[in-house]
């Protein structure tokens, strides 16, 4: 009567080998810190790409809030400060004074209102075009601030006197002096543009792009 051979009768056989052969190789560990950071940035980009709608809501929500705050404060400033002396606040650190500015933020480029209006329209268009590509929360906030500020001053240039594309922007906050001699008179929109621009620049310097990717320079010989 013949015997049926079993694996236990063959000392050279290894049952675990078959199982090991079907296993997928483990992910390779990053060899350098820069490579690890790049992998982390890639994972962050994948995770953030799952919810671009949330970033769109964040961007346009920030812009809408800033625009509403800018319009309301300008209406209040015109109603309360038109034809009246400056109002001193915080012991002279802040003054409220009404100024109609034909120039850019912080009273720059006075006399080029129409060109600044067209530039603001171009900025708004560029941000709207870039919005669907966003995968970064920081960039969404920064661009939302810039968009809200640009729209706030654009509303003045389109609808205030002396006419469309030539309207003067309402400024009403002056620091340390009632006449803007220490710091140019500004408004909520100007502050939003500056803060949003600073945030975008900082993110760029840190290597964080609008699409969620993270760029890290590899250090060579102790130098970056």
C-alpha positions in Angstrom: 0.0 0.0 0.0 1.5 3.3 -1.1 2.2 6.1 1.3 1.0 9.7 0.8 3.9 12.1 1.2 3.3 15.1 3.5 5.3 18.3 4.0 6.4 17.1 7.4 8.3 14.3 5.8 10.5 16.7 3.9 12.9 18.5 6.2 13.9 21.0 3.5 10.4 22.3 2.9 9.3 25.6 4.5 5.5 26.1 4.7 6.0 29.8 5.7 7.9 30.5 2.5 4.7 30.3 0.4 3.0 32.8 2.7 5.9 35.1 2.6 6.1 35.0 -1.2 2.6 36.4 -1.5 3.2 39.3 0.8 3.7 42.8 -0.7 7.0 44.5 0.0 6.9 47.0 2.9 7.2 50.7 2.0 10.8 51.9 1.8 11.8 54.3 4.6 13.0 57.7 3.5 16.8 57.8 3.4 17.1 61.6 4.1 15.1 64.2 6.1 14.4 66.1 2.9 13.0 63.0 1.3 10.8 62.3 4.3 9.5 65.8 4.2 8.7 65.5 0.5 6.8 62.3 1.2 4.9 64.0 4.0 4.1 66.9 1.7 2.8 64.5 -0.9 0.6 62.8 1.6 -0.7 66.2 2.8 -1.5 67.1 -0.8 -3.5 63.9 -1.3 -5.4 64.3 1.9 -6.3 68.0 1.1 -7.3 67.2 -2.4 -10.2 65.2 -1.1 -12.1 68.3 0.0 -11.5 71.2 -2.5 -15.1 72.3 -2.0 -14.4 73.1 1.6 -11.4 75.3 0.5 -13.6 77.1 -2.0 -16.1 77.8 0.8 -13.3 79.0 3.0 -11.8 81.3 0.4 -15.1 82.9 -0.8 -16.4 83.0 2.8 -13.5 85.0 4.0 -13.7 87.3 1.0 -17.5 87.8 1.6 -17.0 88.6 5.3 -14.2 91.1 4.5 -16.3 92.7 1.8 -19.3 93.1 4.1 -17.2 94.5 6.9 -15.5 96.9 4.6 -18.8 98.2 3.1 -20.5 98.6 6.5 -17.5 100.4 8.1 -17.2 102.8 5.2 -20.9 103.6 5.3 -20.6 104.2 9.0 -17.5 106.3 8.6 -19.1 108.6 6.0 -22.2 109.0 8.2 -20.3 109.8 11.3 -17.2 111.6 10.1 -18.2 113.6 7.1 -17.3 117.3 7.7 -16.2 116.7 11.3 -12.9 116.8 13.0 -10.9 113.6 13.7 -11.9 111.4 16.6 -9.1 110.4 18.9 -9.0 106.9 20.3 -6.7 104.9 22.6 -4.9 108.1 23.8 -3.9 109.3 20.4 -2.7 105.9 19.0 -5.6 105.8 16.6 -7.7 108.5 14.9 -10.8 108.2 12.9 -10.8 110.8 10.1 -12.6 110.7 6.7 -10.4 110.8 3.6 -11.5 110.2 0.1 -8.5 108.6 -1.7 -8.2 108.5 -5.5 -5.1 106.3 -5.2 -4.2 102.7 -4.2 -4.0 101.2 -0.7 -2.4 103.5 1.9 -2.9 106.5 -0.5 -0.3 105.3 -3.1 -0.5 106.0 -6.8 -2.8 109.0 -6.4 -4.3 110.1 -9.7 -4.3 106.7 -11.4 -7.8 105.6 -10.2 -8.9 104.1 -13.5 -5.7 102.0 -13.9 -6.0 100.8 -10.3 -9.6 99.8 -10.9 -8.6 97.7 -13.9 -5.8 96.2 -11.9 -8.2 95.3 -9.1 -10.5 93.6 -11.7 -7.5 91.6 -13.0 -6.5 90.5 -9.4 -10.1 89.4 -8.7 -10.2 87.4 -12.0 -6.8 85.8 -11.3 -7.9 84.6 -7.8 -11.3 83.3 -9.1 -9.4 81.4 -11.8 -6.9 79.9 -9.3 -9.5 79.0 -6.7 -10.5 75.5 -8.1 -6.8 74.5 -8.0 -6.4 75.3 -4.3 -5.4 72.5 -2.0 -4.0 74.6 0.9 -5.9 76.0 3.8 -3.4 78.8 4.3 -3.5 79.9 0.7 -7.3 79.8 0.8 -7.3 82.2 3.8 -4.6 84.5 2.3 -6.2 84.7 -1.1 -9.6 85.2 0.5 -8.3 88.2 2.4 -6.8 89.7 -0.8 -10.0 89.0 -2.7 -12.2 90.6 -0.1 -10.0 93.7 0.2 -9.7 94.1 -3.6 -13.5 93.8 -4.0 -14.0 96.3 -1.2 -11.9 99.0 -2.8 -13.2 98.1 -6.3 -16.8 98.8 -5.1 -15.7 102.3 -4.2 -14.0 102.9 -7.5 -17.0 101.7 -9.5 -19.9 103.3 -7.5 -18.6 106.4 -5.7 -18.0 109.9 -7.0 -16.8 111.2 -9.3 -17.8 108.2 -11.5 -17.3 104.6 -12.6 -13.6 103.5 -12.6 -12.8 106.9 -11.1 -14.5 106.7 -7.7 -12.5 107.7 -4.7 -11.9 105.1 -2.0 -13.1 105.9 1.6 -10.3 105.7 4.1 -10.9 106.5 7.8 -8.2 105.0 10.1 -5.0 107.1 10.9 -2.3 105.9 13.3 -0.5 108.3 15.7 -1.7 111.5 14.0 -5.0 112.8 12.8 -3.8 113.7 9.3 -2.0 110.5 8.2 1.4 112.2 8.5 2.9 109.3 10.5 1.1 106.4 8.7 -1.1 106.7 5.6 -4.9 106.7 6.3 -6.4 103.3 5.5 -9.5 101.1 5.7 -10.6 97.5 6.4 -9.9 96.5 2.7 -6.4 97.9 2.8 -5.6 95.9 6.0 -7.0 92.7 4.4 -4.9 93.1 1.3 -1.8 93.6 3.3 -2.4 90.7 5.8 -3.4 88.3 3.0 -0.4 89.3 0.9 1.9 88.7 3.9 0.4 85.3 4.6 0.8 84.2 0.9 4.5 85.4 0.9 5.2 83.5 4.2 3.7 80.3 2.8 5.8 80.6 -0.3 9.0 81.2 1.7 8.1 78.0 3.7 7.8 76.1 0.4 4.1 75.5 0.6 2.4 75.9 -2.7 -1.3 76.7 -3.4 -1.8 73.1 -4.7 -0.8 71.6 -1.3 2.7 70.5 -2.3 5.6 71.0 0.0 9.0 71.8 -1.4 12.1 71.3 0.8 15.7 72.1 -0.1 18.1 69.3 0.6 21.0 70.4 2.7 24.4 69.8 1.2 27.7 70.2 3.0 25.9 72.0 5.9 24.4 74.6 3.5 20.8 74.8 2.4 
